[in-house]
Amino acid sequence: MALGDLVDGSALDGRGDELHGRSVLILTTDQLTAALALFELDGIARRIVLSPPDLPIEHLPAVIEAAKVDALVTDRTTFGPIIPRVQYFMPCARNIVPHKCDRSAEVETEWVLLTSGTVGPPKLVVHTLSSLAGAIDRTEVPPGRVVWSTFYDIRRYGGLQIFLRAVLTGASMVFSSASESTADFLARAGADGVTHISGTPSHWRRALMSPSAKLIDPEYVRLSGEIADQAILNHLRSVYPQAKIAHAFATTEAGVAFVVNDGIAGFPATAIENTPGVEMKVEDRSLRIRSNRTASHYLGGHSGKPLREVDGFVDTGDVIELRDGRYYFAGRRDGVINVGGLKVHPEEVEAVINRHPEVQVSLVRTKKNPITGALVVADVVLKPVTSSTSHNMRELQHDILLFCRDSLSSYKVPVAIYFVPALAMAESGKLLRRNA
């Protein structure tokens, strides 16, 4: 299917014009129907709100209220309690029917994305197609046939970036599916000739545990959404030696800031002053960004701080540290573990543990302690080749702790290592962080 078909066709049964000037919630079970609705409604609807697939049904009323939704585009047949709150319902399907959409009175449509990982109703972040596509150079088209894919769902910022990149540069796109395993997706991506593929570091760690990882032969591998430590970059390089390995820094609010292509964790300090189209600065160790790629504001009664600061910069909340002319991400400012008044960023400890040759991935968390308030512990997934005898496991726990002591201050070293078969991952592709 070509999205160009929408120039003279409609996925909304030729009724998209009826949504002119409305605030439309796109609530579909299928990524493709969401994609078709997006491009048909941009320039027609006053606002389009993209609901991620895992949004709890109990949060829909709050989203509808905050975005003043008066129209629903969906491929679903049941909706529960949201029916009385929406005036206008329109079905959306994969079938494109002949229809010439009237765009004589185009509007600049707000694209509203929902943040992930929040407690309670999510934040509604307002973009436009222009801000979402601000990092995409439409003239920079790689030679040969380009087929993009991503582990992300396109109803999230990371997935939407890849979808827009494919569409606006004339490439093809292979969607992932929540209903298939990682192995099956990789097999399908390989069969469809995917050349460019993206995901979070957690997506890639899971993928590389599967034999199906060798079924794809990408020219370009991209990471975003979490800190890309050296261990995962090196692992990807060893599995895909012919591919260009890149990691991007972006947030739903700040947009895409930069892409690192040298295969090294962190980013050169020169990027702060010399990234075209993006202004960056570091205050209180936190990276702040201002550009035409950032969102404009939060929608509705968000009770926290404004999306932008007074000077227009977005505080990403990501703490960075300068070492030998390069900035490294220490972790999230709001994710610090307080050990007797000393601050520990879990991601910093994980980056060390993940370098151990027998470790696939780790998650560092806090455990309550009556004396220090908290202690650092780590859940560790080992590589499949590791022996599982209890004697070897005790030795390996000790070895990993020694590994940490060689690189970390004593208060950052985990007091316990727990071997687990897997780590929970959110629908957004990020590790789920829970404290004991």
C-alpha positions as CSV (number, residue, x, y, z in Angstrom):
1,M,0.0,0.0,0.0
2,A,1.3,3.5,-0.9
3,L,0.3,6.5,1.3
4,G,0.3,8.4,-2.0
5,D,-3.0,6.7,-2.6
6,L,-4.5,9.0,0.0
7,V,-4.1,11.9,-2.4
8,D,-7.0,10.6,-4.4
9,G,-8.5,8.3,-1.7
10,S,-9.7,8.0,1.8
11,A,-9.4,5.5,4.6
12,L,-12.4,7.2,6.3
13,D,-14.9,6.1,3.8
14,G,-14.7,9.5,2.0
15,R,-15.9,11.3,5.1
16,G,-12.7,12.9,6.3
17,D,-14.0,16.4,5.3
18,E,-16.7,16.1,7.9
19,L,-14.0,16.4,10.6
20,H,-12.8,19.8,9.5
21,G,-11.9,21.9,12.5
22,R,-12.6,19.1,15.0
23,S,-10.5,17.7,17.8
24,V,-10.1,14.1,16.8
25,L,-9.0,11.1,18.9
26,I,-7.4,8.4,16.8
27,L,-8.1,5.2,18.8
28,T,-7.3,2.2,16.7
29,T,-6.1,-1.4,17.3
30,D,-4.0,-1.3,14.1
31,Q,-0.9,0.9,13.4
32,L,-1.7,1.1,9.7
33,T,-5.2,2.5,10.2
34,A,-3.7,5.0,12.6
35,A,-1.2,6.0,10.0
36,L,-3.8,6.4,7.3
37,A,-6.0,8.5,9.5
38,L,-3.1,10.8,10.5
39,F,-2.2,11.8,7.0
40,E,-5.8,12.1,5.9
41,L,-6.7,14.4,8.8
42,D,-3.6,16.6,8.9
43,G,-4.6,20.0,7.6
44,I,-8.3,19.2,8.1
45,A,-8.7,18.5,11.8
46,R,-7.9,21.2,14.3
47,R,-6.3,18.7,16.5
48,I,-5.5,15.0,16.3
49,V,-4.7,13.0,19.4
50,L,-2.8,9.7,19.0
51,S,-3.7,7.2,21.6
52,P,-0.9,4.6,22.3
53,P,-2.1,1.0,22.3
54,D,-1.6,0.4,26.0
55,L,-3.4,3.5,27.3
56,P,-5.6,2.2,30.2
57,I,-9.3,2.6,29.3
58,E,-9.9,4.5,32.6
59,H,-7.6,7.3,31.4
60,L,-9.5,7.9,28.2
61,P,-12.1,10.3,29.8
62,A,-9.3,12.5,31.2
63,V,-7.6,12.6,27.8
64,I,-10.9,13.4,26.0
65,E,-11.6,16.2,28.5
66,A,-8.1,17.7,28.3
67,A,-8.0,17.7,24.5
68,K,-11.6,18.7,24.2
69,V,-12.2,15.8,21.9
70,D,-15.4,15.9,19.9
71,A,-14.7,13.2,17.3
72,L,-13.4,9.7,17.4
73,V,-11.7,7.8,14.5
74,T,-11.5,4.1,15.3
75,D,-11.4,0.6,14.0
76,R,-12.9,-0.7,17.2
77,T,-16.4,-1.8,17.9
78,T,-16.6,-1.4,21.7
79,F,-15.7,1.6,23.7
80,G,-17.1,1.3,27.2
81,P,-17.6,4.5,29.2
82,I,-16.2,7.0,26.6
83,I,-19.3,6.9,24.4
84,P,-21.2,9.7,26.1
85,R,-18.2,12.0,26.0
86,V,-17.7,12.0,22.2
87,Q,-20.2,13.5,19.8
88,Y,-18.9,12.2,16.5
89,F,-17.8,8.6,15.6
90,M,-16.1,7.6,12.3
91,P,-14.8,4.2,11.3
92,C,-11.4,3.8,9.9
93,A,-10.2,0.8,7.8
94,R,-7.2,-0.3,5.8
95,N,-9.2,0.0,2.6
96,I,-8.7,3.2,0.7
97,V,-11.8,4.3,-1.3
98,P,-11.8,6.8,-4.1
99,H,-12.2,10.3,-2.7
100,K,-10.7,13.7,-3.4
101,C,-10.3,15.5,0.0
102,D,-11.1,19.2,0.0
103,R,-8.1,21.0,1.5
104,S,-9.1,24.4,0.3
105,A,-9.3,25.7,3.9
106,E,-6.4,23.9,5.5
107,V,-5.5,24.5,9.1
108,E,-2.3,23.9,11.0
109,T,-3.2,20.7,12.8
110,E,-2.0,20.1,16.3
111,W,-0.6,16.6,16.7
112,V,-1.0,15.5,20.4
113,L,1.2,12.7,21.7
114,L,0.8,11.0,25.1
115,T,3.8,10.5,27.3
116,S,4.5,7.0,28.6
117,G,5.5,5.8,32.0
118,T,3.4,8.2,34.0
119,V,1.4,7.4,37.1
120,G,-2.2,8.5,36.5
121,P,-3.4,10.2,33.3
122,P,-0.6,10.8,30.9
123,K,0.7,14.3,29.8
124,L,-0.6,15.5,26.5
125,V,2.3,17.0,24.5
126,V,1.4,19.3,21.6
127,H,3.4,19.2,18.3
128,T,2.7,20.1,14.7
129,L,3.8,18.0,11.7
130,S,6.5,20.7,11.2
131,S,8.0,20.2,14.6
132,L,7.8,16.4,14.4
133,A,9.6,16.4,11.0
134,G,12.1,19.1,12.0
135,A,15.0,16.7,12.2
136,I,14.3,15.0,8.9
137,D,16.3,16.1,5.8
138,R,14.1,15.1,2.9
139,T,17.0,15.7,0.4
140,E,19.2,13.2,2.2
141,V,18.0,9.9,0.6
142,P,20.4,7.0,0.8
143,P,21.1,5.3,-2.6
144,G,19.2,2.2,-3.4
145,R,16.0,0.8,-2.0
146,V,15.4,1.8,1.6
147,V,13.0,-0.2,3.8
148,W,12.5,1.2,7.3
149,S,11.2,-0.7,10.3
150,T,11.1,-0.2,14.1
151,F,10.3,-2.1,17.2
152,Y,8.4,1.0,18.4
153,D,4.7,1.5,17.8
154,I,4.2,4.6,15.6
155,R,1.7,6.0,18.1
156,R,4.7,6.9,20.3
157,Y,7.2,9.6,19.6
158,G,10.1,7.2,18.7
159,G,8.0,5.2,16.3
160,L,6.3,8.2,14.8
161,Q,9.8,9.6,14.0
162,I,10.7,6.6,12.0
163,F,7.3,6.5,10.2
164,L,7.6,10.1,9.2
165,R,11.2,9.6,8.1
166,A,10.1,6.7,5.8
167,V,7.2,8.6,4.4
168,L,8.9,12.0,3.8
169,T,11.9,10.5,2.1
170,G,10.0,8.1,-0.1
171,A,11.1,4.9,1.6
172,S,9.0,1.8,2.4
173,M,8.0,0.9,6.0
174,V,7.4,-2.4,7.7
175,F,5.3,-2.2,10.9
176,S,6.0,-4.3,14.0
177,S,3.1,-5.9,15.8
178,A,2.4,-6.4,19.5
179,S,0.8,-9.7,18.7
180,E,4.0,-11.3,17.4
181,S,7.2,-12.4,19.2
182,T,10.5,-10.6,18.7
183,A,11.7,-13.6,16.8
184,D,8.8,-13.6,14.4
185,F,9.1,-9.9,13.8
186,L,12.8,-10.2,13.0
187,A,12.0,-13.1,10.6
188,R,9.4,-11.0,8.8
189,A,11.6,-7.9,8.7
190,G,14.4,-10.0,7.1
191,A,12.0,-11.5,4.6
192,D,10.7,-8.0,3.7
193,G,14.3,-6.8,3.1
194,V,14.4,-4.2,5.9
195,T,17.5,-2.1,5.5
196,H,17.1,0.5,8.3
197,I,15.7,-0.4,11.7
198,S,15.4,1.3,15.1
199,G,14.5,0.6,18.7
200,T,15.4,1.3,22.3
201,P,18.5,-0.4,23.8
202,S,16.1,-2.7,25.6
203,H,14.5,-3.7,22.4
204,W,17.9,-4.5,20.9
205,R,19.1,-6.5,23.9
206,R,16.0,-8.6,23.7
207,A,16.4,-9.0,19.9
208,L,20.0,-10.0,20.2
209,M,19.1,-12.8,22.5
210,S,17.1,-14.4,19.7
211,P,18.7,-16.5,16.9
212,S,16.4,-14.6,14.5
213,A,18.6,-11.5,15.0
214,K,20.8,-13.0,12.2
215,L,17.8,-13.1,9.8
216,I,18.1,-9.3,9.2
217,D,21.0,-7.7,7.4
218,P,20.6,-4.0,8.1
219,E,22.6,-1.2,6.6
220,Y,21.6,1.2,9.4
221,V,20.8,0.4,13.1
222,R,19.4,3.2,15.3
223,L,18.9,3.3,19.1
224,S,16.9,5.9,21.1
225,G,14.7,6.2,24.1
226,E,17.2,5.0,26.7
227,I,20.9,5.5,27.4
228,A,22.9,3.6,24.8
229,D,25.8,2.2,26.8
230,Q,29.0,0.9,25.2
231,A,28.1,-2.7,25.8
232,I,25.0,-2.6,23.6
233,L,26.8,-0.6,20.9
234,N,29.7,-3.1,20.8
235,H,27.3,-6.0,20.7
236,L,25.4,-4.5,17.7
237,R,28.7,-3.9,16.0
238,S,29.7,-7.5,16.4
239,V,26.4,-8.9,15.1
240,Y,26.0,-6.4,12.2
241,P,29.6,-5.4,11.2
242,Q,28.4,-4.0,7.9
243,A,25.8,-1.6,9.4
244,K,26.1,2.0,10.5
245,I,25.3,2.0,14.2
246,A,23.8,5.3,15.5
247,H,22.1,6.4,18.7
248,A,19.8,9.4,18.8
249,F,18.8,11.6,21.7
250,A,15.2,12.7,21.7
251,T,12.3,13.2,24.0
252,T,8.6,13.7,23.3
253,E,8.8,17.2,24.7
254,A,12.2,18.3,23.4
255,G,12.1,16.6,20.0
256,V,15.2,15.1,18.3
257,A,18.3,16.9,19.5
258,F,21.2,15.0,17.8
259,V,22.3,11.7,16.4
260,V,25.7,10.1,17.3
261,N,27.3,8.1,14.6
262,D,30.8,7.2,15.9
263,G,29.8,4.1,17.8
264,I,30.8,5.5,21.2
265,A,28.5,6.0,24.2
266,G,27.7,9.6,25.0
267,F,28.3,12.4,22.6
268,P,31.2,14.9,21.8
269,A,31.2,18.0,23.9
270,T,31.3,20.0,20.7
271,A,27.8,19.0,19.9
272,I,26.5,21.4,22.6
273,E,27.6,24.4,20.6
274,N,27.7,22.9,17.0
275,T,24.5,21.1,16.3
276,P,22.7,22.8,13.4
277,G,19.2,24.0,14.2
278,V,19.4,23.0,17.8
279,E,20.5,25.1,20.9
280,M,21.7,23.2,23.9
281,K,23.0,24.1,27.3
282,V,23.8,22.3,30.6
283,E,22.4,23.7,33.8
284,D,22.6,21.9,37.2
285,R,24.1,19.0,35.2
286,S,20.8,18.7,33.2
287,L,20.6,18.9,29.4
288,R,18.3,21.6,28.1
289,I,17.2,22.0,24.5
290,R,15.6,24.7,22.4
291,S,14.7,24.3,18.7
292,N,11.9,24.3,16.2
293,R,11.6,20.6,16.9
294,T,10.4,21.0,20.5
295,A,6.7,20.7,21.4
296,S,4.9,23.9,22.1
297,H,3.1,23.1,25.4
298,Y,1.2,20.6,27.5
299,L,-2.5,20.3,26.9
300,G,-5.1,20.5,29.7
301,G,-4.7,20.9,33.4
302,H,-1.2,19.6,33.8
303,S,-0.3,20.5,37.3
304,G,3.5,20.3,37.0
305,K,5.9,22.8,35.6
306,P,5.4,24.3,32.1
307,L,6.9,22.3,29.1
308,R,9.2,25.2,28.3
309,E,11.2,27.4,30.6
310,V,11.0,31.2,30.4
311,D,13.8,31.3,27.9
312,G,12.1,28.7,25.7
313,F,14.4,25.8,26.6
314,V,13.1,22.4,27.5
315,D,14.6,20.8,30.6
316,T,15.0,17.1,29.6
317,G,15.7,15.9,33.1
318,D,18.6,13.9,31.8
319,V,21.8,14.3,33.8
320,I,25.1,14.4,31.8
321,E,28.7,14.4,32.9
322,L,31.7,15.7,31.0
323,R,34.7,13.4,30.9
324,D,37.7,13.9,28.5
325,G,35.9,16.1,26.0
326,R,32.8,13.9,25.9
327,Y,29.4,14.1,27.7
328,Y,28.0,10.9,29.1
329,F,24.4,10.3,30.3
330,A,24.4,9.5,34.0
331,G,20.6,9.0,34.3
332,R,17.3,10.6,35.0
333,R,17.3,13.3,37.6
334,D,14.0,11.9,39.1
335,G,15.4,8.4,39.2
336,V,18.2,8.9,41.7
337,I,18.7,6.4,44.5
338,N,19.6,8.2,47.8
339,V,22.1,6.1,49.8
340,G,22.6,7.9,53.1
341,G,22.5,11.3,51.4
342,L,24.7,10.2,48.4
343,K,23.1,10.1,45.0
344,V,23.3,7.0,42.7
345,H,22.0,7.0,39.2
346,P,20.9,3.4,38.4
347,E,21.9,3.8,34.7
348,E,25.5,4.5,35.6
349,V,25.7,1.3,37.6
350,E,23.9,-0.7,34.9
351,A,26.4,0.6,32.3
352,V,29.2,-1.0,34.3
353,I,27.4,-4.3,35.0
354,N,26.4,-4.6,31.3
355,R,30.1,-4.5,30.3
356,H,30.7,-7.8,32.1
357,P,31.3,-10.5,29.4
358,E,28.6,-12.8,30.8
359,V,25.9,-10.2,31.3
360,Q,23.1,-9.6,28.8
361,V,21.3,-6.8,30.6
362,S,20.8,-5.5,34.1
363,L,18.4,-3.3,36.1
364,V,19.6,-1.5,39.2
365,R,17.0,-0.6,41.8
366,T,16.7,0.5,45.4
367,K,15.9,-1.6,48.4
368,K,14.7,0.1,51.6
369,N,17.1,0.1,54.5
370,P,16.5,1.4,58.1
371,I,20.0,2.9,58.4
372,T,20.9,4.4,55.1
373,G,17.3,4.8,53.8
374,A,18.1,2.8,50.7
375,L,20.6,0.3,49.3
376,V,21.5,-0.5,45.7
377,V,20.7,-3.9,44.3
378,A,20.8,-5.3,40.8
379,D,18.7,-7.8,38.8
380,V,20.9,-9.4,36.1
381,V,20.0,-11.4,33.0
382,L,22.9,-13.5,31.9
383,K,23.9,-14.4,28.4
384,P,22.5,-17.9,27.3
385,V,25.9,-19.5,27.3
386,T,26.5,-19.0,31.0
387,S,26.5,-22.1,33.1
388,S,23.7,-22.3,35.6
389,T,25.2,-24.4,38.5
390,S,24.7,-22.8,41.9
391,H,28.5,-22.9,42.6
392,N,29.2,-21.0,39.4
393,M,26.4,-18.5,40.1
394,R,27.9,-17.7,43.5
395,E,31.3,-17.1,41.9
396,L,29.7,-15.0,39.1
397,Q,27.9,-12.9,41.6
398,H,31.2,-12.2,43.4
399,D,32.9,-11.5,40.1
400,I,30.3,-9.0,39.0
401,L,30.6,-7.2,42.3
402,L,34.4,-7.0,42.0
403,F,33.8,-5.7,38.4
404,C,31.7,-2.9,39.9
405,R,34.2,-2.1,42.7
406,D,36.9,-1.5,40.0
407,S,34.8,1.2,38.4
408,L,32.4,2.7,40.9
409,S,32.5,4.5,44.3
410,S,31.8,2.1,47.1
411,Y,28.3,3.5,47.8
412,K,27.3,2.9,44.2
413,V,28.3,-0.8,44.3
414,P,25.2,-3.1,44.6
415,V,24.9,-4.9,47.9
416,A,23.3,-7.8,46.2
417,I,23.2,-9.3,42.7
418,Y,20.0,-11.3,41.7
419,F,20.0,-13.4,38.6
420,V,16.7,-13.4,36.9
421,P,15.4,-15.0,33.6
422,A,14.1,-11.7,32.1
423,L,13.4,-8.1,32.9
424,A,10.0,-6.5,32.4
425,M,9.8,-4.0,29.6
426,A,7.1,-1.4,29.1
427,E,5.1,-1.1,25.8
428,S,7.3,1.9,25.1
429,G,10.3,-0.4,24.9
430,K,11.9,0.9,28.1
431,L,12.8,-1.2,31.1
432,L,10.2,-1.0,33.9
433,R,11.8,0.4,37.0
434,R,10.2,-0.6,40.3
435,N,11.7,-0.2,43.7
436,A,11.5,-2.7,46.6
